[in-house]
Amino acid sequence: MPKRQRARAQTPSRPPARQSRGVTYVWLLLVAAVTVLYGRTLGFDYVRADDTDLVRDNQAFLGDLANAPAAFAQSYFAVAGQADPQAYYRPLVVLSLMLDAQLTGSDPALYHATNVVLHTVAVLLVFVLLRRLGGSVTAAGTCALLLAVHPANVQTVAWIVGRNDSLMTIFAVLSLLALLRLLERPGRAETVAHVGCLALALFTKETAVLLVGLYGLLVWSRTGTLDWFRQHAKVPAAYAVVAGLWYAARSAVLAGQPSAGLGLLEHVRVVLGNLPQLVLYAGKALIPARPSVMPGVDVAGLLAGAVAIVIGFLMLRLLPWRSAVLAGGWFLLFLLPVLAIPGLPAYEHRLYFPLIGLATGASELATTRGWRLLDRAPLVAVVGVVVLLASVAHRQTGVFRDATSYWESATTGTPHAPIALVNLGRMAEERGRLDRAERLYREALELDPTIAKANNNLGTIFARREQYEEARRLFELELANHPANVEALFNLGLLYEVTGAAERSVEFWDRAILADPRFRPAYDELIAHFEGRGDAERAASYRERLADAAPGSP
């Protein structure tokens, strides 16, 4: 018998009653760990990173359950003032926010509580999955605990709209559990559960389409072949039907959305340019010492990633090769989409599901080696690692306390600091601290002269000071860099109205609603403009266009 198989065969099994108590203790430990680490987030505010747009300022839509079907007929960012070219289709995430809104309105407490519950359920399901894959109670429980407190998962839990990853993970893990059941006992109920959870995952987050590839890896790792799919052809056929329906719905909703429009060579350039992010993610998975809300690729991150890759490779070599391929393939497969996205930070929430792949390998390795938690050395090591990870995660969780903490944390140590400076400037401007806002905007422009919104926001400051010529120059500079910036178009229209050139105002407000058909402020100004001119017909036409673009608007 091969050495690895002997190790597994010689691992002593616990009596059923004792093992059942062990499972119960693990469940309680996991719930306690998540609660202690993330319980304080219930008192956190919004951080003004998509959450205000999608939740706080979207209550007119979320607060009415009659809008539930509309969640499947619009993009994720279909809210006023949002014209994001990277539109997403995530109706089940919207529905989850809608359910919270019924009970709490815009109060962030329940949204944060839901995130904590979703993370808890995901961690518990991962424990169940690791057990079903053959992990011992000790090994599976330890790996699930490490996932529960891993600093890379803070963004998913503490950021309200980060829930798309935990919610998708719940459906994905349930589909994997159903697939394992199918491998043992094919049946209609198991097939429906498996494919149904795949559908739920798809309508939660786009990357769930990669689950089909993971199913292949899992079946191959368990059977040594993919013949099972040929013998049960209804299952892959069901994948095709579900994926086809999802793709058709998504395509219909996102048709006509702004697109990056990259050609083949540009796509290749983007992928090659993003390859270092994979190294960065490896470091954040195994050496998560430097969490960030807007991570950038730097020398320290790449060095940590290189060390992590060596450690990971050595650990995978200790596994049977099919198990190593499953663990490593799972981790890499769900990070591949990041390579195709130009210009986005290496957000840590993208590690949420890939980390489970590494956990499958770690759980099997600990199980086959007969590792026992009650032995002093393993116990000390696990406690030390858990405490270290939890302390880093606790510190990073505090970053999500409010918008100021969040954006101030992103002003240093990241190439994306200009974005943070612009957002801090906007908050200072709203508080009437115009001099501070001006300094922050200018600091952002020094770092990146083309950073979006900085020139526009500077323009609003000069407009408030009645320095209209400088304001006009800044709005035009913003539009030269970002022609579809609806705020700059709208503000330039207001400026022309104030300076007595109302006819030019109409031109820019029209361009604003062309860039974003849901941008209500431009409609309001156009309606008021034509009503003031006595042109009731033109005013009515804009009311109709607003009603068509944003149903339910008063």
DAVENQUI-V213045 format. One record per residue. N is the residue number from 1. RES is the residue in three letters. BURIAL is + if it has 9 or more other C-alpha atoms within 8 Angstrom, else -. D_LAST is the distance of its C-alpha to the last C-alpha in Angstrom with 1 decimal. Layout:
BEGIN
N/RES/BURIAL/D_LAST
N/RES/BURIAL/D_LAST
END
This chain:
BEGIN
1/MET/-/74.8
2/PRO/-/72.7
3/LYS/-/72.3
4/ARG/-/68.5
5/GLN/+/68.9
6/ARG/+/71.7
7/ALA/+/69.4
8/ARG/+/66.8
9/ALA/-/69.4
10/GLN/-/71.1
11/THR/+/68.0
12/PRO/-/68.8
13/SER/-/66.3
14/ARG/-/65.3
15/PRO/-/65.9
16/PRO/-/62.9
17/ALA/-/62.4
18/ARG/-/62.6
19/GLN/+/60.3
20/SER/-/57.7
21/ARG/-/57.9
22/GLY/+/57.4
23/VAL/+/54.2
24/THR/-/52.9
25/TYR/-/53.8
26/VAL/+/52.0
27/TRP/+/48.8
28/LEU/-/49.0
29/LEU/+/49.8
30/LEU/+/46.9
31/VAL/+/44.4
32/ALA/-/46.0
33/ALA/+/46.0
34/VAL/+/42.3
35/THR/+/41.5
36/VAL/-/43.8
37/LEU/+/42.6
38/TYR/+/38.9
39/GLY/+/38.4
40/ARG/-/37.6
41/THR/+/34.5
42/LEU/+/32.7
43/GLY/-/32.6
44/PHE/+/31.4
45/ASP/+/28.2
46/TYR/+/26.1
47/VAL/+/28.1
48/ARG/-/25.4
49/ALA/-/26.7
50/ASP/-/23.8
51/ASP/+/23.3
52/THR/+/20.7
53/ASP/+/18.7
54/LEU/+/19.2
55/VAL/+/19.0
56/ARG/+/18.2
57/ASP/+/15.2
58/ASN/+/14.1
59/GLN/+/13.7
60/ALA/-/10.1
61/PHE/-/12.1
62/LEU/+/15.5
63/GLY/+/14.8
64/ASP/+/14.1
65/LEU/+/17.4
66/ALA/-/16.1
67/ASN/+/15.2
68/ALA/+/18.9
69/PRO/-/19.9
70/ALA/-/17.4
71/ALA/+/19.4
72/PHE/+/22.3
73/ALA/-/20.5
74/GLN/+/19.4
75/SER/+/21.3
76/TYR/+/21.8
77/PHE/+/20.2
78/ALA/-/17.1
79/VAL/+/15.0
80/ALA/-/13.5
81/GLY/+/16.5
82/GLN/+/19.0
83/ALA/-/21.2
84/ASP/-/24.2
85/PRO/-/27.0
86/GLN/-/28.3
87/ALA/+/25.6
88/TYR/+/26.4
89/TYR/+/25.8
90/ARG/+/25.9
91/PRO/+/23.9
92/LEU/+/26.1
93/VAL/+/25.6
94/VAL/+/21.8
95/LEU/+/22.6
96/SER/-/24.9
97/LEU/+/22.2
98/MET/+/19.9
99/LEU/+/22.8
100/ASP/+/23.4
101/ALA/+/19.8
102/GLN/+/20.3
103/LEU/-/23.1
104/THR/+/22.5
105/GLY/+/18.9
106/SER/+/19.4
107/ASP/-/23.0
108/PRO/+/25.2
109/ALA/+/28.2
110/LEU/+/27.5
111/TYR/+/26.5
112/HIS/+/29.9
113/ALA/+/31.7
114/THR/+/30.5
115/ASN/+/31.9
116/VAL/+/35.2
117/VAL/-/35.4
118/LEU/+/34.7
119/HIS/+/37.4
120/THR/+/39.8
121/VAL/+/39.4
122/ALA/+/39.9
123/VAL/+/43.0
124/LEU/+/44.4
125/LEU/+/44.0
126/VAL/+/45.7
127/PHE/+/48.6
128/VAL/+/48.8
129/LEU/+/48.7
130/LEU/+/51.5
131/ARG/+/53.6
132/ARG/+/53.2
133/LEU/-/54.3
134/GLY/-/57.5
135/GLY/+/56.8
136/SER/+/58.6
137/VAL/+/56.8
138/THR/+/57.8
139/ALA/+/56.9
140/ALA/+/53.5
141/GLY/+/52.6
142/THR/+/53.6
143/CYS/+/51.6
144/ALA/+/48.5
145/LEU/+/48.9
146/LEU/+/49.2
147/LEU/+/45.9
148/ALA/+/44.3
149/VAL/+/45.2
150/HIS/+/45.2
151/PRO/+/43.6
152/ALA/+/42.0
153/ASN/+/39.8
154/VAL/+/38.4
155/GLN/+/35.4
156/THR/+/34.5
157/VAL/+/34.6
158/ALA/+/33.6
159/TRP/+/30.6
160/ILE/+/27.7
161/VAL/+/26.8
162/GLY/+/30.5
163/ARG/+/30.5
164/ASN/+/30.3
165/ASP/+/34.1
166/SER/+/35.1
167/LEU/+/33.0
168/MET/+/34.4
169/THR/+/37.8
170/ILE/+/37.7
171/PHE/+/37.1
172/ALA/+/39.6
173/VAL/+/42.3
174/LEU/+/41.9
175/SER/+/42.4
176/LEU/+/45.5
177/LEU/+/46.9
178/ALA/+/46.4
179/LEU/+/48.2
180/LEU/+/51.1
181/ARG/+/51.3
182/LEU/+/51.3
183/LEU/-/54.2
184/GLU/-/56.2
185/ARG/-/55.3
186/PRO/+/53.3
187/GLY/-/51.3
188/ARG/-/48.3
189/ALA/-/46.5
190/GLU/+/47.2
191/THR/+/46.0
192/VAL/-/42.7
193/ALA/+/42.2
194/HIS/+/43.1
195/VAL/+/41.0
196/GLY/+/38.1
197/CYS/+/37.9
198/LEU/+/38.2
199/ALA/+/35.1
200/LEU/+/33.2
201/ALA/+/34.4
202/LEU/+/33.3
203/PHE/+/29.7
204/THR/+/29.8
205/LYS/+/31.3
206/GLU/+/32.8
207/THR/+/36.2
208/ALA/+/36.9
209/VAL/-/38.2
210/LEU/+/41.3
211/LEU/+/42.1
212/VAL/-/43.9
213/GLY/-/46.3
214/LEU/+/46.7
215/TYR/+/47.6
216/GLY/+/50.3
217/LEU/+/51.6
218/LEU/+/51.6
219/VAL/+/53.5
220/TRP/+/55.9
221/SER/+/56.6
222/ARG/-/57.3
223/THR/-/59.4
224/GLY/-/60.6
225/THR/-/59.3
226/LEU/+/56.2
227/ASP/-/58.0
228/TRP/-/56.0
229/PHE/+/53.0
230/ARG/-/55.4
231/GLN/-/56.8
232/HIS/-/53.3
233/ALA/-/51.7
234/LYS/-/48.9
235/VAL/+/47.4
236/PRO/+/47.0
237/ALA/-/45.8
238/ALA/+/43.1
239/TYR/+/42.1
240/ALA/-/41.8
241/VAL/-/39.6
242/VAL/+/37.2
243/ALA/+/37.1
244/GLY/-/36.7
245/LEU/-/33.7
246/TRP/+/32.1
247/TYR/-/32.9
248/ALA/-/31.5
249/ALA/+/28.2
250/ARG/+/28.0
251/SER/-/29.1
252/ALA/-/26.5
253/VAL/+/23.7
254/LEU/+/25.1
255/ALA/-/26.3
256/GLY/-/25.4
257/GLN/-/24.7
258/PRO/+/26.5
259/SER/-/30.1
260/ALA/-/33.0
261/GLY/-/35.1
262/LEU/-/38.4
263/GLY/-/41.6
264/LEU/-/44.4
265/LEU/-/46.4
266/GLU/-/43.4
267/HIS/+/42.5
268/VAL/-/46.2
269/ARG/-/46.1
270/VAL/+/43.0
271/VAL/+/44.7
272/LEU/-/47.9
273/GLY/-/46.2
274/ASN/+/44.5
275/LEU/+/47.6
276/PRO/+/48.4
277/GLN/+/45.3
278/LEU/+/47.1
279/VAL/+/49.9
280/LEU/+/47.5
281/TYR/+/45.9
282/ALA/+/49.4
283/GLY/+/50.1
284/LYS/+/47.0
285/ALA/+/47.9
286/LEU/-/51.5
287/ILE/+/51.6
288/PRO/+/48.2
289/ALA/-/49.4
290/ARG/-/46.8
291/PRO/+/43.3
292/SER/+/40.5
293/VAL/+/36.7
294/MET/+/37.2
295/PRO/+/40.8
296/GLY/+/42.7
297/VAL/+/45.9
298/ASP/-/48.8
299/VAL/-/52.6
300/ALA/-/52.5
301/GLY/+/49.9
302/LEU/+/51.9
303/LEU/+/55.1
304/ALA/+/53.6
305/GLY/+/52.3
306/ALA/+/55.8
307/VAL/+/57.4
308/ALA/+/54.9
309/ILE/+/55.6
310/VAL/-/59.3
311/ILE/-/58.8
312/GLY/-/56.6
313/PHE/-/59.1
314/LEU/-/62.0
315/MET/-/60.1
316/LEU/+/59.2
317/ARG/+/62.8
318/LEU/-/63.8
319/LEU/+/61.8
320/PRO/-/62.8
321/TRP/-/61.6
322/ARG/+/59.2
323/SER/+/57.5
324/ALA/+/57.5
325/VAL/+/55.7
326/LEU/+/53.1
327/ALA/+/52.4
328/GLY/+/52.5
329/GLY/+/50.7
330/TRP/+/47.9
331/PHE/+/47.4
332/LEU/+/47.5
333/LEU/+/45.6
334/PHE/+/42.3
335/LEU/+/42.6
336/LEU/-/43.2
337/PRO/-/39.5
338/VAL/-/39.4
339/LEU/+/42.0
340/ALA/+/39.7
341/ILE/+/36.9
342/PRO/-/37.7
343/GLY/-/37.2
344/LEU/-/35.7
345/PRO/-/37.6
346/ALA/+/39.7
347/TYR/+/37.2
348/GLU/+/39.2
349/HIS/+/36.8
350/ARG/+/38.1
351/LEU/+/41.4
352/TYR/+/40.0
353/PHE/+/41.1
354/PRO/+/44.0
355/LEU/+/45.7
356/ILE/+/46.2
357/GLY/+/48.4
358/LEU/+/50.7
359/ALA/+/50.7
360/THR/+/52.1
361/GLY/+/55.0
362/ALA/+/55.6
363/SER/+/55.6
364/GLU/+/58.1
365/LEU/+/60.3
366/ALA/+/60.5
367/THR/+/61.3
368/THR/+/64.0
369/ARG/+/65.6
370/GLY/+/66.0
371/TRP/+/64.1
372/ARG/-/64.1
373/LEU/-/61.9
374/LEU/-/64.6
375/ASP/-/66.9
376/ARG/-/66.9
377/ALA/-/66.1
378/PRO/+/63.1
379/LEU/+/61.7
380/VAL/-/62.1
381/ALA/-/60.5
382/VAL/+/57.5
383/VAL/-/56.9
384/GLY/-/57.3
385/VAL/-/54.8
386/VAL/+/52.2
387/VAL/-/52.5
388/LEU/-/52.3
389/LEU/+/49.2
390/ALA/+/47.5
391/SER/-/48.3
392/VAL/+/46.9
393/ALA/+/43.7
394/HIS/+/43.5
395/ARG/-/43.7
396/GLN/+/41.1
397/THR/+/38.7
398/GLY/-/38.6
399/VAL/+/37.1
400/PHE/+/33.8
401/ARG/+/33.7
402/ASP/+/31.0
403/ALA/+/29.8
404/THR/-/32.7
405/SER/+/35.3
406/TYR/+/33.9
407/TRP/+/33.7
408/GLU/+/37.0
409/SER/+/38.7
410/ALA/+/37.9
411/THR/+/39.3
412/THR/-/42.9
413/GLY/-/44.8
414/THR/+/42.3
415/PRO/-/41.8
416/HIS/+/38.1
417/ALA/+/38.4
418/PRO/+/36.6
419/ILE/+/33.3
420/ALA/+/33.8
421/LEU/+/34.8
422/VAL/+/31.7
423/ASN/+/29.5
424/LEU/+/31.7
425/GLY/+/31.5
426/ARG/+/27.7
427/MET/+/28.0
428/ALA/+/30.7
429/GLU/+/28.6
430/GLU/-/25.7
431/ARG/-/28.5
432/GLY/-/29.7
433/ARG/+/32.9
434/LEU/+/32.8
435/ASP/-/36.5
436/ARG/+/36.4
437/ALA/+/33.3
438/GLU/+/35.2
439/ARG/+/38.3
440/LEU/+/36.4
441/TYR/+/34.8
442/ARG/+/38.2
443/GLU/+/39.8
444/ALA/+/37.5
445/LEU/+/38.3
446/GLU/-/42.0
447/LEU/-/41.8
448/ASP/-/39.6
449/PRO/-/39.1
450/THR/-/36.5
451/ILE/+/34.4
452/ALA/+/30.7
453/LYS/+/28.5
454/ALA/+/31.5
455/ASN/+/32.0
456/ASN/+/28.3
457/ASN/+/28.2
458/LEU/+/31.5
459/GLY/+/30.1
460/THR/+/27.3
461/ILE/+/30.2
462/PHE/+/32.2
463/ALA/+/29.3
464/ARG/-/28.9
465/ARG/-/32.6
466/GLU/-/32.3
467/GLN/+/34.5
468/TYR/+/32.5
469/GLU/-/35.2
470/GLU/+/35.6
471/ALA/+/31.8
472/ARG/+/31.7
473/ARG/+/34.6
474/LEU/+/33.0
475/PHE/+/29.7
476/GLU/+/31.9
477/LEU/+/34.0
478/GLU/+/31.1
479/LEU/+/30.1
480/ALA/-/33.7
481/ASN/-/33.8
482/HIS/-/30.3
483/PRO/-/29.0
484/ALA/-/25.7
485/ASN/+/24.7
486/VAL/+/21.1
487/GLU/-/21.4
488/ALA/+/24.6
489/LEU/+/23.3
490/PHE/+/20.4
491/ASN/+/22.8
492/LEU/+/25.4
493/GLY/+/23.0
494/LEU/+/22.3
495/LEU/+/26.1
496/TYR/+/26.9
497/GLU/+/24.6
498/VAL/-/26.3
499/THR/-/29.7
500/GLY/-/29.3
501/ALA/+/28.8
502/ALA/+/25.3
503/GLU/-/26.2
504/ARG/+/26.8
505/SER/+/23.4
506/VAL/+/21.8
507/GLU/+/24.2
508/PHE/+/23.2
509/TRP/+/19.5
510/ASP/+/20.1
511/ARG/+/22.3
512/ALA/+/19.8
513/ILE/+/17.3
514/LEU/-/20.4
515/ALA/+/21.5
516/ASP/+/18.2
517/PRO/+/15.8
518/ARG/+/13.1
519/PHE/+/13.7
520/ARG/+/10.5
521/PRO/-/12.6
522/ALA/+/14.7
523/TYR/+/12.0
524/ASP/-/11.0
525/GLU/+/14.8
526/LEU/+/15.5
527/ILE/+/13.2
528/ALA/+/14.7
529/HIS/+/18.1
530/PHE/+/18.3
531/GLU/+/17.0
532/GLY/-/19.8
533/ARG/-/22.2
534/GLY/-/21.5
535/ASP/+/20.5
536/ALA/-/17.8
537/GLU/-/18.5
538/ARG/+/18.0
539/ALA/+/14.7
540/ALA/+/13.5
541/SER/-/15.0
542/TYR/+/13.0
543/ARG/+/9.7
544/GLU/-/11.4
545/ARG/-/12.7
546/LEU/+/9.5
547/ALA/+/8.3
548/ASP/-/12.0
549/ALA/-/12.4
550/ALA/-/9.6
551/PRO/-/8.9
552/GLY/-/6.3
553/SER/-/3.8
554/PRO/-/0.0
END
